[in-house]
Amino acid sequence: MTAVDERELIEKVERGERLGQEEGTRLYELDLLTLGRLASRIREERYGRKSYFNINRHINPTNVCKDICKFCAYSASRKNPHQYTMSHEEILEIAGSAREKGAKEVHIVSAHNPEAGIDWYLGAFWKIKEAYPDLHVKALTAAEVNFLAESNGLSYEEMIDLMIENGVDSMPGGGAEIFDEEVRDYICKGKVSSDQWLEIHRLWHGRGRQSNATMLFGHVEKREHRIDHMLRLRKLQDETGGFNAFIPLVYQRENNFLRVEEFPTAQEILKTYAIARILLDNIPHLKAYWATSTIGLALLAQEFGADDLDGTIERESIQSAAGAASGQGMELDEFVSLIRNSGFIPVERDSLYNELQIYEG
């Protein structure tokens, strides 16, 4: 890219003009600090120095899965021989304990267990909502929705209605991985397709509900695949307005079957955050999910467009199975101190980004 081309690209971003596939890919050619400056300007115009988080509890109720995803270290049908499926009583006990510790949300995602049955999945949400109606239930990725719909002869619309009837408040963004069909066929053949993932979220938004969107990067995909992924999300958001946050997930390298030799540098990860903030002008929040990026890099990502760090998590099994240091979550006081010491203002939010408490000074 020539100096003139670079200047024109920067000026387009500064004017707030939308970039397409080619220009979005060329953003990676800009130096890191330039991208950081452009993304930070967008972030600060919207949120100032506020950084959002919530007090939440991740629950992963089963690791038994019918699918074979090469990047997954969590599924018991692969390298992990220790299968488990929690009872409703166990799930309810975890939710109640988390609520006593101040959690406002339970984030429930797991594997595609063909033996558990739809009543096991939906019954867990119903029982949590019955016992703790003030807890926000964020549950079922689009991949899980697709699995349950197909295995029970239901349409997506019918499955979504059952989710709402049984207490699901919002959907997480998992299962998106990378939308490029060729890459997807290699890393998660047989899983929900990109078009199906987008359709499920379109229908969910059509019910007046909100969700998040993820992108798994740093494995076998190329930069242009990431840009394509973001632009497909931007297009759907133009239609529905239902996405709360975009969450770039950094691929975890341990205990899985992907043959990845070159992993993204910290610079590449930060560039991806910044580019996401620039391209996704219609998705309000950009989350640096510390469970995959590490807490240090997530804090630094605040200077590259990220305005959300997810939450305290308390316990997490899926990313930690592949090497992430998120297994035991993080204490609230430590989380707040880390955000404050990085020069930002910690803001506790609820699951739909209503501000609950600002931790000044």
N, C-alpha and C positions, 0 to 999 in steps of 0.2 A: 504494500500500500504506500503510495507516494505521500509526501508531506501535505500536498493539496487535498488529496482524498481523505487523509486523516483529519485535516481541519474541517472539511465539509461534513464529515461524519459527526465530529464533536459538536459542530454548530447545530446540526439537526437534532441531536439529543438535547442540547441546551434550549432549543426552541420548543421542545416537547413534541416533535414530529414522530410519528410511528415509523419504526423500522421493520423491514421484511426479512426474509430468510437470509439473503446474501449479506445485507448490511448487518444483521444481527450476528452472523458468523464472523464478520470482519471486526466486530467489537473486541474479539479476543486478541487482535493484533495491537490494540492500544496498550500502553504501559499500565501497570497495576495502579499507580497513584492517580493517573488520569481517570481511570474507570472508578476508582474510589471516590474521587471528587465529584464526578457526575452523579453517582448513585447516592452519595451522602446528601447532596443538594436536594434530591427528590425526597429522601427520607426526612430530612429536617424541615422541609416545607410542610410536610404532613404531620409530623409527630414531634418536632423539636428534638430534644435529647431523651425523650421517654423510651424506655425499653420494657416491653410487656412480657409477662409470664403468668402462669396460673399454678395453683396448688392442686395437683392432680395425682391420680394413681393409675398406673398402667396395669391391666390384668390380662394375662395371656392364658386362657382357660384350657387349651389343649394344644399339643404339638404333633398330633397324629394327622397326616395329610395325604390326600390322594395324588396331589400334584408333585412334579419333580422339577424344581427350579434350581438351576446350577449355582445360583448365588446364595442359596439358603443354607444356613447352618442350624436352623431351628427345628426343622421337620424331623420327627422321630423315624420316618420311613427311610431316611438316608443315613448319614454317619452317626447320628445320635440314637443309640439303642434303647434309651430310657423313655419309653412312652408314658404319657400321663393324660388324663382327662379329669378335670375337676368336677366335683358334684356341685349342684346348686347351693348347697349349704356352705361349701368351701368358698365359692365365689361371693356369696352374701356376707360371709364373715369378713372377707378381705375388704369388701366395699364399706361395711360398717366400721371397721377399724380405721380405714382411710378417712372416712367422714369425721370420726372422733378427733383425728389429727389435723382437721381443717380442710381436707380436700373438698373442692367444689365440683370436681369432675372425675368420673371413671372412664378411662379410655380402654375399650375392650376389643382386642383383635387377636386372632389366633389362626390356626391351621384349618384346612378343609377336611374335616374328619367325617368320612362316609358312614361311620358307625354310630355317631352321636345322635343324629336325627334333628330335624328342624325344631322340635319342641324343646330340646336341650338348649339350643342357641337362643331362641326367642324367650323361653321360660326364664332364663337367667336375667334378661333385661326386665321382664315383667316383675319378677320378685324383687329386684333392686329398687325399682320405681315404687312398688307397693310399700316397701319398708322404709325407703328414704326418698320421698317425692321431691326433695330439694336438690338431690344429686343430679347433675347433668350427665346423661348417658350418651357418650360418643362411642359408636359401635358399628361394626361390620364394614369392612372395606368393600369396594366395588367387586373385588375378586371373590370375597365371601358371598356377596349378594348373588353374583353369577352362579357360584357353586350351589348355593341353596335353592335358587330358582330352578336350575337345570335338574338337580337331583330329586326335586319334588314336583316336577311338572307344572311349575308356576311361571307366569309371565313376570317380567321385571316390575310392572305396575302392581301386580298382586303381592309380590314379595315386599315391595316398598310399603304398601298399605299395612301389611302384617308387622313390619318394623315399627311403624308409627303407633299402631294399636298396642304394641307390647312395650312402649316406653322409650324407644330410641329417639333422642333429641337432635343429634347431628351425626354426620358421617365423617370418619377420618379420610385421609387422602391416599392411603396405601393401595398397593396393587397396580399403580400406574407404571412403575419401573421406567422404561423408555418406550415411547409410542411407535418408533420405527418398527415396522413389521418384521423385517429381516433380523434385526438385533433381538427383537422380542422372541422370535421363533427359536433363536439360539439359546437365550438365557432362561426362558420360561415357557417353553412349548406346551400347549394345552391349557394354559391359564387364560383368564379373561382376555379378550383381544382389546386393542386400543379403542376401536370403535364401540365395543360393548362397554368399556370403562366410561367413556365419555357419555354414552347414552344413559347409563345408570345415574350418573350425576346430573344429567339434564333432567331426567324424570324426578329425581329427588328435589332438585331446585324448583321444579314445577309444582311440587306440593307445598311450596313456601318454606322449605327447609334449607339449611346451609351446610356446607361441607368444606373440606380442605383439599388440596391437590399436592401430590408429591412427584418427585423425579429422582430415580436412582441413577447416579452418575459416578464415573471413575472406574469403570470396568472395561468392557470391550466397545462401548459406544464411541462415536467421534463427536467433535464439537458441533458439527452441523445437525447431528441427531438431537442434541440438547436444545438447540434453537428451534428446530421443528416441534419438539415437545412443548416448549413454552408457547409457541405461536398457536398450536392447537388449543391449548388452555385459554389463551387470550380470546380466541374466536368464540369458544363456548361461553366465556364470561361476558362477552358482548351480548350474547343471546339471553343469558339467564341472570347474571349478577349474583350468583349464589355461592361463589367461592370466597371464603374468609381470608385464607392464607395460602401461599405457595411455599412448599418445603423441599428444598434440594437435599436429598439424602446421600451422604457420602458412602460409597460401597465399602463394606467391611470385608477384609481379605481372608480371615481365618476360617478353617473347618468347612470349606465348601468346594465345589467342583469346577469353578471357573478357573481357567488357566490364564491368569492375569499376571504379566511380568512387570509392567510399568504402571505405577499408581500415581494419581494426581498429586502434584506438589501443593503446598499451602497456597502458593500464588495462584495456581490454577483453580483451586477451590474458591478463593476469594474473588477471582475474576468472574466465576460462575454466579456467585451471589450478586455481584454488582450488575452483571448483565441481566440477570433476572429482574432486578429492581428497575432497570431501564426499560426493558421490553414489556413487562407486565404492568402497564399503567392502570389497568382496571381491576387488578386484584389488590385489595387494600394492604395486606400485611405480608412481609417476607420473613419466614421463620428460619433461624439458624438452629437447627435441632441438635443440641449439644451431645446427644447420645450417639450420633454418628460422626460429628465433626470434631469432637473433644470440646471441653468447656473453654479451653484457652482460645481455640480458633473461633468458636462461636462468639466469644466476647469481642474478638478483633473484627468479626464480621459486622458488628454494629457500625463500624466505620466504613463499611462497604455496602450499605443499603438495608441490612437486616434490622428490624425493629422488634422482633419477638424471639425469645429463647426457649419456647415451650414451657416447661414447668419443672417442678421438683421431682416428678415421676414416681418416687418412692421405691418402686421395683420395676424392672424391665427385663424380659427374657429373650426377645427376638434378636435385637442388635447385639446384646452382650454375648449371645451364643457364637457370634462371628468375630468377637474380639473387642467390641466396644466396652468402655468402662462405665456402663450405665446400670449395671445389675442392681445396685442398691440405692439408686437415685441420689438426691442431694437434700440436705437440710435447708429449711427456709432461710434461716439467718445467714448461712453461708452463701446461698444463692443471691440474696439481696446485697450482701457485702461485695460480692464479686462484680455485680452490675454497677454498684455505686463506685467502687474503686477503679472501674474502667472508664469513669467519666460520664456515665449515663444515669438517668433517673429511673429507678425500679418502679414499675407500676403493676400491681396485681390486677388481673382482669378475670372476667368469667369466660366461659367457653365461646361466647359470641362477641367478645372484645368490649364489653361494657367495663369501664374502669371501676374497681372496687376499693383500692387503696393506693395512694401515692406515697412512696417512701422518700420524703424530702431529706436533704442534708444528711 
